[in-house]
Amino acid sequence: MKKSVIRFICILLLLLLPLSCAASVGFLIKPQFSKLFTAELYDKVERLDSIKEPKIVIVSGSSAAFGLDSKLLEDTLGMPVVNFGLYASIGTKAMMDLSRKSIRKGDIIVLAPEMDSQLLSLYFGADSLWQACDGHFGLLTRLSRDDAPAMLGAYWKFAASKFRYSRGTPLEPTGVYAKSAFNEYGDIDYPDRKYNVMAQGYDPAHIIDFSPDIVSQDFIDYVNEYIEYAKKRGATVYFGFAPMNMSALREGTEIEDIEAFEAFLTEKLKAPLLGSANGYIYNEAYFYDSNFHMNEAGVILHTRRLALDLADVLGGIKVDIAKPDKPIKPDKPDDPVKYDENEKYFVFEERAGSTYITGVSDEGKKLSSLRTPTAYNGKRGIIIGAGAFADCGELTELFVTDNVSYISDGAFVGAGKLMKIHILAENPDSTTVNGMGSELTAGLPAGARFYVPNASLGSYVGNYFWSTFADRIVGE
């Protein structure tokens, strides 16, 4: 009997050993994500904790990271400012939870999520949070217990990717979507951000809709509980607005729609609104690479608007921030473009001054490998539209040239054998995608991969838009 028990225990230990080893990988391997955009979360929490006096805290997504000059706001209002916004894929709920322990008497909290249904829900981005916590696992203790199952479920993917990166090319992103782009206040401070770089001046994948339907009831309930929690700690919460690209408003939006949305929030929330939503709608010239990310002039414009509204709340403060002029993007001479024979394999359409690939020609549908043209009709800039590869059942490999500025959601639906998509742009900001959701990969086989230049692997994996698809990105 005793031998049987010992044998059983030995077998059990042998079975559990691989599992325990796998479980420890994510914690024992040195940090692999410490240079990514998400790694800034630890410093934001540290700054929030370090300020013991009454402070202004902006809780938001990446619109705050890209939209604030915290020092300018701090100097104008005479109170410390904490930029507590980072990344839509983390979610508003997690940012509220991470801020709770640091709320103190006299604090003014501005909760300003972007106008997007994901940010106005209890969406919780476990994958992004694991990356953000890599090397700083104490942050996990600040999350809600309700989210433990989601974190546990995402752990294995995190551990596997961490092990893979530890054995290959280090993740060392460059550019604006890297930890190095942040200053000590948690603001993006990147020198090459002067103009709007979006092909159409706005991102058509994220149309801004002032319908109350985009706000979930459980989000409202959670925000109200957060407001009550802050009140008990002696703090005041205001519900604010992230910057919004005027060109991205749903067609037909009127001032009455915006006022009705504000009335809905006023009725549902236990906190007052900070200013008016209309005041945070800005001309497209002030934006950078999304409908919520400001360029350099846009940062001043948005900081000024926030300062004016907070000054009204605080009273007795003069805001002396000049409204910046709209940045005028200099004309760029067209590169000399020669005819690219790959044109004949695609169908094109002109929309609002942009060139779209809307389909593949009958001749192209017979091929197993395609390469986008470097230009069409003398224009280099091309957007791959939704459904562009419908009925491409023979396509197994696609080369996306670096003049393709955007790949739309649903572009690959109908290309069920497409396994290799080579993204030739060295800079991931040159060929962008919608990083909110997973519709980019709709219709692709489970084993399909995006192949990027090996030297740019870290930049793609850490990129704000591409990082959603990090587990499908391979260097070559």
DRENVOTI-543269 format. One record per residue (C-alpha): residue number from 0; residue in one letter; x, y, z. Coordinates in nm, 2 decimals, padded with zeros to 4 digits. Layout:
// DRENVOTI-543269
- NUM a X Y Z $
...
This chain:
// DRENVOTI-543269
- 0 m 00.00 00.00 00.00 $
- 1 k 00.28 00.24 00.10 $
- 2 k 00.47 00.17 -00.22 $
- 3 s 00.15 00.24 -00.43 $
- 4 v 00.11 00.57 -00.26 $
- 5 i 00.47 00.67 -00.32 $
- 6 r 00.45 00.56 -00.68 $
- 7 f 00.13 00.77 -00.72 $
- 8 i 00.30 01.07 -00.57 $
- 9 c 00.60 01.03 -00.80 $
- 10 i 00.38 01.00 -01.11 $
- 11 l 00.19 01.31 -01.00 $
- 12 l 00.50 01.51 -00.95 $
- 13 l 00.64 01.40 -01.29 $
- 14 l 00.31 01.51 -01.45 $
- 15 l 00.31 01.85 -01.26 $
- 16 l 00.68 01.92 -01.32 $
- 17 p 00.64 02.03 -01.69 $
- 18 l 00.34 02.24 -01.60 $
- 19 s 00.51 02.42 -01.32 $
- 20 c 00.82 02.48 -01.54 $
- 21 a 00.60 02.62 -01.81 $
- 22 a 00.42 02.84 -01.56 $
- 23 s 00.74 02.98 -01.43 $
- 24 v 00.87 03.08 -01.77 $
- 25 g 00.69 03.41 -01.78 $
- 26 f 00.83 03.52 -01.44 $
- 27 l 01.18 03.38 -01.46 $
- 28 i 01.30 03.49 -01.81 $
- 29 k 01.43 03.84 -01.81 $
- 30 p 01.19 04.11 -01.93 $
- 31 q 01.13 04.10 -02.31 $
- 32 f 00.87 04.38 -02.34 $
- 33 s 01.05 04.65 -02.14 $
- 34 k 01.11 04.88 -02.44 $
- 35 l 00.77 04.86 -02.58 $
- 36 f 00.50 05.14 -02.57 $
- 37 t 00.31 04.94 -02.30 $
- 38 a 00.61 04.94 -02.07 $
- 39 e 00.54 05.30 -01.98 $
- 40 l 00.25 05.18 -01.76 $
- 41 y 00.48 05.12 -01.46 $
- 42 d 00.63 05.47 -01.47 $
- 43 k 00.28 05.62 -01.49 $
- 44 v 00.17 05.43 -01.18 $
- 45 e 00.49 05.53 -01.00 $
- 46 r 00.43 05.90 -01.08 $
- 47 l 00.07 05.87 -00.96 $
- 48 d 00.19 05.71 -00.64 $
- 49 s 00.47 05.95 -00.58 $
- 50 i 00.26 06.27 -00.56 $
- 51 k 00.11 06.30 -00.22 $
- 52 e -00.04 06.65 -00.25 $
- 53 p -00.36 06.73 -00.43 $
- 54 k -00.32 06.66 -00.80 $
- 55 i -00.50 06.65 -01.13 $
- 56 v -00.52 06.30 -01.28 $
- 57 i -00.62 06.24 -01.64 $
- 58 v -00.75 05.88 -01.68 $
- 59 s -00.78 05.79 -02.04 $
- 60 g -00.63 05.59 -02.33 $
- 61 s -00.36 05.68 -02.58 $
- 62 s -00.54 06.02 -02.65 $
- 63 a -00.39 06.15 -02.33 $
- 64 a -00.05 06.01 -02.40 $
- 65 f -00.05 06.18 -02.74 $
- 66 g -00.26 06.48 -02.64 $
- 67 l -00.12 06.65 -02.33 $
- 68 d 00.17 06.88 -02.23 $
- 69 s 00.15 06.80 -01.86 $
- 70 k 00.41 07.05 -01.76 $
- 71 l 00.22 07.33 -01.94 $
- 72 l -00.10 07.23 -01.78 $
- 73 e 00.07 07.20 -01.44 $
- 74 d 00.23 07.54 -01.46 $
- 75 t -00.10 07.70 -01.58 $
- 76 l -00.32 07.55 -01.31 $
- 77 g -00.06 07.54 -01.02 $
- 78 m -00.13 07.18 -00.94 $
- 79 p 00.07 06.86 -01.02 $
- 80 v -00.06 06.68 -01.32 $
- 81 v -00.05 06.30 -01.39 $
- 82 n -00.10 06.18 -01.74 $
- 83 f -00.26 05.84 -01.67 $
- 84 g -00.35 05.75 -02.03 $
- 85 l -00.17 05.48 -02.23 $
- 86 y -00.33 05.24 -02.47 $
- 87 a -00.68 05.15 -02.59 $
- 88 s -00.60 04.78 -02.58 $
- 89 i -00.56 04.79 -02.20 $
- 90 g -00.91 04.93 -02.16 $
- 91 t -01.06 05.21 -01.95 $
- 92 k -01.16 04.97 -01.67 $
- 93 a -00.80 04.86 -01.60 $
- 94 m -00.68 05.22 -01.59 $
- 95 m -00.95 05.31 -01.33 $
- 96 d -00.85 05.00 -01.12 $
- 97 l -00.48 05.08 -01.14 $
- 98 s -00.54 05.44 -01.02 $
- 99 r -00.76 05.35 -00.72 $
- 100 k -00.49 05.30 -00.45 $
- 101 s -00.33 05.64 -00.54 $
- 102 i -00.65 05.85 -00.51 $
- 103 r -00.61 06.10 -00.22 $
- 104 k -00.80 06.39 -00.07 $
- 105 g -00.81 06.70 -00.28 $
- 106 d -00.74 06.51 -00.61 $
- 107 i -00.93 06.61 -00.93 $
- 108 i -00.98 06.31 -01.16 $
- 109 v -01.08 06.36 -01.52 $
- 110 l -01.21 06.04 -01.67 $
- 111 a -01.19 06.10 -02.04 $
- 112 p -01.21 05.78 -02.25 $
- 113 e -01.21 05.80 -02.62 $
- 114 m -01.54 05.80 -02.81 $
- 115 d -01.53 05.44 -02.90 $
- 116 s -01.75 05.15 -02.79 $
- 117 q -01.45 04.95 -02.67 $
- 118 l -01.33 05.23 -02.44 $
- 119 l -01.68 05.29 -02.32 $
- 120 s -01.73 04.93 -02.20 $
- 121 l -01.57 04.70 -01.95 $
- 122 y -01.34 04.56 -02.21 $
- 123 f -01.02 04.43 -02.04 $
- 124 g -00.70 04.38 -02.23 $
- 125 a -00.52 04.10 -02.06 $
- 126 d -00.27 04.05 -02.34 $
- 127 s -00.15 04.41 -02.33 $
- 128 l -00.15 04.41 -01.95 $
- 129 w 00.08 04.11 -01.93 $
- 130 q 00.33 04.30 -02.16 $
- 131 a 00.30 04.61 -01.95 $
- 132 c 00.36 04.42 -01.63 $
- 133 d 00.66 04.23 -01.76 $
- 134 g 00.94 04.29 -01.50 $
- 135 h 00.70 04.48 -01.28 $
- 136 f 00.46 04.20 -01.17 $
- 137 g 00.36 04.40 -00.85 $
- 138 l 00.12 04.59 -01.08 $
- 139 l -00.09 04.28 -01.09 $
- 140 t -00.20 04.33 -00.73 $
- 141 r -00.37 04.66 -00.83 $
- 142 l -00.61 04.49 -01.07 $
- 143 s -00.96 04.38 -00.98 $
- 144 r -01.00 04.02 -00.87 $
- 145 d -01.28 03.99 -01.12 $
- 146 d -01.02 04.01 -01.40 $
- 147 a -00.80 03.72 -01.26 $
- 148 p -00.96 03.46 -01.49 $
- 149 a -00.88 03.67 -01.79 $
- 150 m -00.52 03.73 -01.68 $
- 151 l -00.48 03.36 -01.61 $
- 152 g -00.62 03.27 -01.95 $
- 153 a -00.38 03.51 -02.13 $
- 154 y -00.07 03.41 -01.93 $
- 155 w 00.02 03.11 -02.15 $
- 156 k 00.03 03.32 -02.46 $
- 157 f 00.24 03.58 -02.28 $
- 158 a 00.48 03.32 -02.15 $
- 159 a 00.52 03.15 -02.49 $
- 160 s 00.58 03.48 -02.67 $
- 161 k 00.83 03.59 -02.40 $
- 162 f 01.02 03.26 -02.44 $
- 163 r 01.02 03.30 -02.82 $
- 164 y 01.15 03.65 -02.81 $
- 165 s 01.42 03.56 -02.56 $
- 166 r 01.55 03.31 -02.81 $
- 167 g 01.54 03.54 -03.11 $
- 168 t 01.57 03.90 -03.21 $
- 169 p 01.53 04.14 -02.92 $
- 170 l 01.23 04.37 -02.92 $
- 171 e 01.38 04.71 -02.96 $
- 172 p 01.12 04.94 -03.12 $
- 173 t 01.21 05.28 -03.25 $
- 174 g 00.99 05.58 -03.33 $
- 175 v 00.69 05.72 -03.15 $
- 176 y 00.56 05.38 -03.04 $
- 177 a 00.83 05.29 -02.80 $
- 178 k 00.89 05.36 -02.43 $
- 179 s 01.17 05.59 -02.52 $
- 180 a 00.92 05.83 -02.68 $
- 181 f 00.77 05.93 -02.34 $
- 182 n 00.90 06.21 -02.12 $
- 183 e 00.91 06.21 -01.73 $
- 184 y 00.55 06.32 -01.72 $
- 185 g 00.42 06.03 -01.92 $
- 186 d 00.35 06.25 -02.23 $
- 187 i 00.47 06.14 -02.58 $
- 188 d 00.76 06.37 -02.66 $
- 189 y 00.87 06.27 -03.01 $
- 190 p 01.03 06.52 -03.25 $
- 191 d 00.88 06.41 -03.58 $
- 192 r 00.51 06.47 -03.52 $
- 193 k 00.43 06.79 -03.69 $
- 194 y 00.15 06.70 -03.93 $
- 195 n -00.14 06.47 -04.00 $
- 196 v -00.01 06.16 -04.17 $
- 197 m -00.34 05.98 -04.23 $
- 198 a -00.41 05.92 -04.60 $
- 199 q -00.75 06.07 -04.59 $
- 200 g -00.69 06.31 -04.30 $
- 201 y -00.89 06.08 -04.07 $
- 202 d -00.92 05.70 -03.99 $
- 203 p -01.23 05.57 -04.16 $
- 204 a -01.21 05.25 -03.94 $
- 205 h -01.30 05.46 -03.63 $
- 206 i -01.59 05.68 -03.72 $
- 207 i -01.70 05.89 -03.41 $
- 208 d -02.07 05.84 -03.33 $
- 209 f -02.25 06.04 -03.06 $
- 210 s -02.51 05.76 -03.01 $
- 211 p -02.58 05.66 -02.64 $
- 212 d -02.57 05.30 -02.77 $
- 213 i -02.19 05.31 -02.77 $
- 214 v -02.19 05.33 -02.39 $
- 215 s -02.26 05.00 -02.21 $
- 216 q -02.48 05.00 -01.90 $
- 217 d -02.22 04.80 -01.70 $
- 218 f -01.96 05.06 -01.79 $
- 219 i -02.19 05.33 -01.65 $
- 220 d -02.24 05.13 -01.33 $
- 221 y -01.86 05.07 -01.29 $
- 222 v -01.79 05.44 -01.35 $
- 223 n -02.04 05.54 -01.09 $
- 224 e -01.89 05.30 -00.83 $
- 225 y -01.55 05.45 -00.91 $
- 226 i -01.69 05.80 -00.86 $
- 227 e -01.83 05.70 -00.52 $
- 228 y -01.50 05.54 -00.42 $
- 229 a -01.31 05.86 -00.51 $
- 230 k -01.56 06.07 -00.32 $
- 231 k -01.51 05.87 -00.01 $
- 232 r -01.13 05.93 -00.03 $
- 233 g -01.19 06.30 -00.06 $
- 234 a -01.14 06.33 -00.44 $
- 235 t -01.36 06.47 -00.71 $
- 236 v -01.43 06.30 -01.05 $
- 237 y -01.53 06.48 -01.37 $
- 238 f -01.63 06.30 -01.68 $
- 239 g -01.43 06.46 -01.97 $
- 240 f -01.38 06.42 -02.34 $
- 241 a -01.08 06.30 -02.54 $
- 242 p -00.98 06.49 -02.85 $
- 243 m -01.19 06.41 -03.16 $
- 244 n -01.12 06.45 -03.53 $
- 245 m -01.39 06.66 -03.68 $
- 246 s -01.35 06.48 -04.02 $
- 247 a -01.42 06.15 -03.84 $
- 248 l -01.77 06.24 -03.72 $
- 249 r -02.04 06.02 -03.85 $
- 250 e -02.20 06.18 -04.16 $
- 251 g -02.49 06.39 -04.06 $
- 252 t -02.39 06.46 -03.70 $
- 253 e -02.55 06.78 -03.58 $
- 254 i -02.49 06.99 -03.26 $
- 255 e -02.82 06.85 -03.14 $
- 256 d -02.68 06.50 -03.15 $
- 257 i -02.38 06.60 -02.93 $
- 258 e -02.61 06.79 -02.69 $
- 259 a -02.83 06.48 -02.66 $
- 260 f -02.53 06.26 -02.58 $
- 261 e -02.42 06.50 -02.31 $
- 262 a -02.77 06.50 -02.16 $
- 263 f -02.76 06.12 -02.16 $
- 264 l -02.42 06.12 -01.97 $
- 265 t -02.55 06.39 -01.73 $
- 266 e -02.85 06.17 -01.65 $
- 267 k -02.66 05.85 -01.61 $
- 268 l -02.34 05.95 -01.43 $
- 269 k -02.29 06.06 -01.08 $
- 270 a -02.02 06.30 -01.18 $
- 271 p -02.05 06.63 -01.37 $
- 272 l -01.92 06.67 -01.72 $
- 273 l -01.60 06.88 -01.77 $
- 274 g -01.68 07.13 -02.04 $
- 275 s -01.87 07.04 -02.36 $
- 276 a -01.79 06.76 -02.60 $
- 277 n -01.82 07.01 -02.89 $
- 278 g -01.52 07.19 -02.74 $
- 279 y -01.30 06.88 -02.79 $
- 280 i -01.38 06.84 -03.16 $
- 281 y -01.08 06.98 -03.35 $
- 282 n -00.99 07.03 -03.72 $
- 283 e -00.81 06.73 -03.88 $
- 284 a -00.50 06.94 -03.92 $
- 285 y -00.42 06.91 -03.55 $
- 286 f -00.42 06.52 -03.55 $
- 287 y -00.13 06.29 -03.62 $
- 288 d -00.20 05.92 -03.70 $
- 289 s -00.54 05.85 -03.55 $
- 290 n -00.87 06.02 -03.48 $
- 291 f -00.76 06.07 -03.12 $
- 292 h -00.39 06.13 -03.14 $
- 293 m -00.27 06.49 -03.16 $
- 294 n 00.03 06.62 -03.34 $
- 295 e 00.26 06.88 -03.19 $
- 296 a 00.03 07.18 -03.24 $
- 297 g -00.27 06.96 -03.14 $
- 298 v -00.11 06.89 -02.81 $
- 299 i -00.11 07.26 -02.73 $
- 300 l -00.46 07.31 -02.86 $
- 301 h -00.60 07.02 -02.65 $
- 302 t -00.40 07.12 -02.34 $
- 303 r -00.54 07.47 -02.37 $
- 304 r -00.90 07.34 -02.39 $
- 305 l -00.85 07.12 -02.09 $
- 306 a -00.68 07.41 -01.90 $
- 307 l -00.98 07.64 -01.97 $
- 308 d -01.23 07.39 -01.84 $
- 309 l -01.03 07.30 -01.53 $
- 310 a -00.97 07.67 -01.46 $
- 311 d -01.35 07.72 -01.46 $
- 312 v -01.38 07.44 -01.20 $
- 313 l -01.09 07.56 -00.98 $
- 314 g -01.18 07.93 -01.01 $
- 315 g -00.95 08.24 -01.01 $
- 316 i -00.70 08.10 -01.26 $
- 317 k -00.61 08.28 -01.58 $
- 318 v -00.52 08.06 -01.87 $
- 319 d -00.26 08.22 -02.09 $
- 320 i -00.20 07.96 -02.36 $
- 321 a -00.23 08.09 -02.71 $
- 322 k -00.43 07.89 -02.96 $
- 323 p -00.18 07.74 -03.21 $
- 324 d -00.23 07.79 -03.59 $
- 325 k -00.33 07.49 -03.79 $
- 326 p -00.02 07.31 -03.92 $
- 327 i 00.00 07.33 -04.30 $
- 328 k 00.16 07.02 -04.44 $
- 329 p 00.42 07.12 -04.70 $
- 330 d 00.36 06.99 -05.05 $
- 331 k 00.57 06.69 -05.12 $
- 332 p 00.68 06.67 -05.48 $
- 333 d 00.57 06.34 -05.64 $
- 334 d 00.83 06.08 -05.69 $
- 335 p 00.89 06.00 -06.05 $
- 336 v 00.68 05.70 -06.10 $
- 337 k 00.71 05.45 -06.38 $
- 338 y 00.44 05.20 -06.48 $
- 339 d 00.44 04.90 -06.26 $
- 340 e 00.32 04.59 -06.44 $
- 341 n 00.16 04.46 -06.12 $
- 342 e -00.12 04.72 -06.18 $
- 343 k -00.28 04.48 -06.42 $
- 344 y -00.35 04.23 -06.14 $
- 345 f -00.57 04.46 -05.93 $
- 346 v -00.88 04.67 -05.95 $
- 347 f -00.86 05.03 -05.84 $
- 348 e -01.10 05.30 -05.73 $
- 349 e -01.06 05.67 -05.64 $
- 350 r -01.23 05.77 -05.32 $
- 351 a -01.20 06.12 -05.16 $
- 352 g -00.86 06.18 -05.32 $
- 353 s -00.72 05.84 -05.22 $
- 354 t -00.64 05.54 -05.44 $
- 355 y -00.80 05.21 -05.32 $
- 356 i -00.73 04.85 -05.43 $
- 357 t -01.09 04.72 -05.43 $
- 358 g -01.03 04.38 -05.59 $
- 359 v -00.81 04.15 -05.80 $
- 360 s -00.84 04.12 -06.17 $
- 361 d -00.94 03.80 -06.34 $
- 362 e -00.58 03.75 -06.44 $
- 363 g -00.46 03.81 -06.09 $
- 364 k -00.70 03.56 -05.94 $
- 365 k -00.52 03.28 -06.13 $
- 366 l -00.20 03.35 -05.95 $
- 367 s -00.08 03.20 -05.62 $
- 368 s 00.16 03.50 -05.55 $
- 369 l 00.08 03.87 -05.59 $
- 370 r 00.27 04.19 -05.53 $
- 371 t 00.10 04.53 -05.49 $
- 372 p 00.21 04.79 -05.74 $
- 373 t 00.44 05.07 -05.63 $
- 374 a 00.21 05.32 -05.79 $
- 375 y -00.11 05.36 -05.98 $
- 376 n -00.20 05.64 -06.22 $
- 377 g 00.11 05.82 -06.12 $
- 378 k 00.03 05.81 -05.75 $
- 379 r 00.23 05.62 -05.50 $
- 380 g -00.01 05.62 -05.21 $
- 381 i -00.24 05.32 -05.21 $
- 382 i -00.50 05.18 -04.96 $
- 383 i -00.60 04.82 -04.96 $
- 384 g -00.98 04.82 -04.91 $
- 385 a -01.21 04.57 -04.74 $
- 386 g -01.28 04.27 -04.96 $
- 387 a -00.99 04.35 -05.19 $
- 388 f -00.89 03.98 -05.21 $
- 389 a -01.24 03.83 -05.23 $
- 390 d -01.25 03.52 -05.46 $
- 391 c -00.87 03.48 -05.44 $
- 392 g -00.89 03.11 -05.34 $
- 393 e -00.56 03.03 -05.51 $
- 394 l -00.36 03.30 -05.34 $
- 395 t -00.10 03.17 -05.09 $
- 396 e 00.15 03.46 -05.08 $
- 397 l 00.12 03.84 -05.09 $
- 398 f 00.39 04.11 -05.10 $
- 399 v 00.27 04.45 -04.97 $
- 400 t 00.49 04.72 -05.10 $
- 401 d 00.59 05.01 -04.88 $
- 402 n 00.37 05.26 -05.07 $
- 403 v 00.06 05.09 -04.93 $
- 404 s -00.04 05.33 -04.64 $
- 405 y -00.33 05.13 -04.49 $
- 406 i -00.47 04.77 -04.50 $
- 407 s -00.85 04.78 -04.42 $
- 408 d -01.03 04.53 -04.20 $
- 409 g -01.17 04.24 -04.40 $
- 410 a -00.92 04.29 -04.68 $
- 411 f -00.83 03.92 -04.68 $
- 412 v -01.18 03.77 -04.66 $
- 413 g -01.20 03.53 -04.95 $
- 414 a -00.83 03.44 -04.95 $
- 415 g -00.86 03.12 -04.75 $
- 416 k -00.52 02.98 -04.85 $
- 417 l -00.32 03.30 -04.80 $
- 418 m -00.04 03.20 -04.55 $
- 419 k 00.23 03.45 -04.61 $
- 420 i 00.18 03.83 -04.61 $
- 421 h 00.51 04.01 -04.66 $
- 422 i 00.49 04.37 -04.53 $
- 423 l 00.79 04.54 -04.70 $
- 424 a 00.78 04.87 -04.51 $
- 425 e 01.07 04.91 -04.27 $
- 426 n 00.86 05.16 -04.06 $
- 427 p 00.53 05.01 -03.93 $
- 428 d 00.38 05.36 -03.94 $
- 429 s 00.42 05.36 -04.32 $
- 430 t 00.18 05.07 -04.36 $
- 431 t -00.08 05.08 -04.08 $
- 432 v -00.38 04.87 -03.99 $
- 433 n -00.68 04.89 -03.75 $
- 434 g -00.54 04.77 -03.41 $
- 435 m -00.88 04.78 -03.24 $
- 436 g -01.02 04.43 -03.28 $
- 437 s -00.91 04.14 -03.50 $
- 438 e -01.10 04.20 -03.83 $
- 439 l -00.77 04.24 -04.01 $
- 440 t -00.71 03.87 -03.99 $
- 441 a -01.07 03.77 -04.08 $
- 442 g -01.08 03.50 -04.34 $
- 443 l -00.71 03.41 -04.30 $
- 444 p -00.60 03.05 -04.20 $
- 445 a -00.49 03.01 -03.84 $
- 446 g -00.13 02.96 -03.96 $
- 447 a -00.12 03.28 -04.17 $
- 448 r 00.17 03.51 -04.07 $
- 449 f 00.28 03.87 -04.14 $
- 450 y 00.65 03.87 -04.24 $
- 451 v 00.83 04.20 -04.17 $
- 452 p 01.19 04.31 -04.21 $
- 453 n 01.39 04.14 -03.94 $
- 454 a 01.55 04.47 -03.82 $
- 455 s 01.19 04.61 -03.77 $
- 456 l 01.04 04.32 -03.58 $
- 457 g 01.05 04.50 -03.25 $
- 458 s 00.90 04.81 -03.40 $
- 459 y 00.61 04.61 -03.55 $
- 460 v 00.54 04.40 -03.23 $
- 461 g 00.54 04.72 -03.02 $
- 462 n 00.35 04.94 -03.27 $
- 463 y 00.02 05.09 -03.14 $
- 464 f -00.17 04.95 -03.44 $
- 465 w 00.03 04.63 -03.53 $
- 466 s 00.08 04.50 -03.18 $
- 467 t -00.27 04.35 -03.17 $
- 468 f -00.14 04.09 -03.42 $
- 469 a 00.20 04.04 -03.25 $
- 470 d 00.16 03.66 -03.23 $
- 471 r 00.12 03.65 -03.61 $
- 472 i 00.42 03.87 -03.69 $
- 473 v 00.75 03.71 -03.79 $
- 474 g 01.09 03.87 -03.89 $
- 475 e 01.26 03.77 -04.21 $
